[in-house]
């Protein structure tokens, strides 16, 4: 079912790409989020680390390169 993303229906029963809230022209339409966005409190408490490491939520991670 999700051959393009290499997910197995046997393991991820009922897994679906998230629905777009506004429309299909959103910045990340049809893409899987792989990263969490830093909370605003982290930016105010640890700004240097956040700015050095934050990336797009769809940027591949170590297991997805």
C-alpha positions as CSV (number, residue, x, y, z in Angstrom):
1,X,0.0,0.0,0.0
2,X,2.8,2.5,0.9
3,X,5.5,1.1,-1.4
4,X,6.7,4.6,-2.2
5,X,7.4,5.2,1.5
6,X,8.5,1.6,2.3
7,X,5.9,1.2,5.0
8,X,4.2,-2.2,5.5
9,X,0.5,-2.6,6.1
10,X,1.3,-5.7,8.2
11,X,3.2,-3.5,10.7
12,X,1.5,-0.1,10.3
13,X,-2.2,-1.2,10.1
14,X,-4.3,1.7,8.9
15,X,-1.4,4.1,8.4
16,X,-2.3,7.0,6.2
17,X,-0.6,10.2,5.1
18,X,-2.0,13.0,7.3
19,X,-4.8,15.1,5.9
20,X,-3.9,18.6,4.9
21,X,-5.8,21.1,7.1
22,X,-6.1,23.9,4.5
23,X,-5.6,22.5,1.1
24,X,-3.3,20.3,-1.0
25,X,-1.1,23.3,-1.8
26,X,0.4,23.4,1.7
27,X,4.2,23.6,2.0
28,X,4.4,19.9,2.9
29,X,1.5,18.4,1.0
30,X,1.7,14.6,0.7
31,X,4.9,14.3,2.7
32,X,5.6,12.4,6.0
33,X,6.8,14.4,8.9
34,X,10.0,12.9,10.3
35,X,11.0,15.5,12.8
36,X,9.2,17.4,15.5
37,X,9.2,21.2,15.6
38,X,10.9,22.6,18.7
39,X,8.4,24.1,21.1
40,X,8.5,27.9,21.6
41,X,9.7,27.4,25.2
42,X,12.8,25.6,23.9
43,X,13.6,28.5,21.6
44,X,13.4,31.0,24.5
45,X,15.4,28.7,26.9
46,X,17.9,27.2,24.6
47,X,18.0,29.5,21.5
48,X,21.6,28.7,20.4
49,X,21.0,25.0,20.2
50,X,17.6,25.3,18.5
51,X,19.0,27.7,15.9
52,X,22.0,25.4,15.2
53,X,19.9,22.2,14.9
54,X,16.3,23.0,13.7
55,X,15.3,21.7,10.3
56,X,12.2,21.2,8.2
57,X,9.8,18.6,9.6
58,X,10.2,16.6,6.4
59,X,14.0,16.6,6.3
60,X,15.2,12.9,6.4
61,X,16.6,11.6,9.6
62,X,19.4,9.0,10.2
63,X,17.3,6.0,9.3
64,X,15.8,7.7,6.3
65,X,18.9,8.8,4.3
